[in-house]
Amino acid sequence: QVQPVESGGGLVQAGGSLRLSCTTPESIFSLDAMGWSRQTPGNQREWVATITNDGSTRYADSVKGRFTISRDNAKNLIYLQMINLSAQDAGVYYCYRIKGGDMYWGQGTQVTVSS
């Protein structure tokens, strides 16, 4: 089992916050990077954020300043804290892990934003 598993999606009001979690079956330190992408209605999947093995983080411009990616090394978890959510953020959020050039995706978790 190398597929990461997401959780934490749900329904939130516009302007609200939500935290997604993603667990991996192996030590985070054994991976090159983990991160999040999303697929919003009518759009292709887009990259959201990445956290690398050394803890460096990067964000898409569309979420910079509102989303924060972090990790819990002891639990082999990463998080995506999202604030000030809007309808444009609604969609399915996918966690991924990268190791040695191989990329594995989770099944996704749905984020719904109500106006």
Secondary structure, DSSP 8 states (H G I E B T S, - for coil): ----EEE--EEEETT--EEEEEE-SS-GGGSSEEEEEEE-TTS--EEEEEEETTS-EEE-TTTTTTEEEEEEGGGTEEEEEE-S--GGG-EEEEEEEEETTEEEE---EEEEEE-
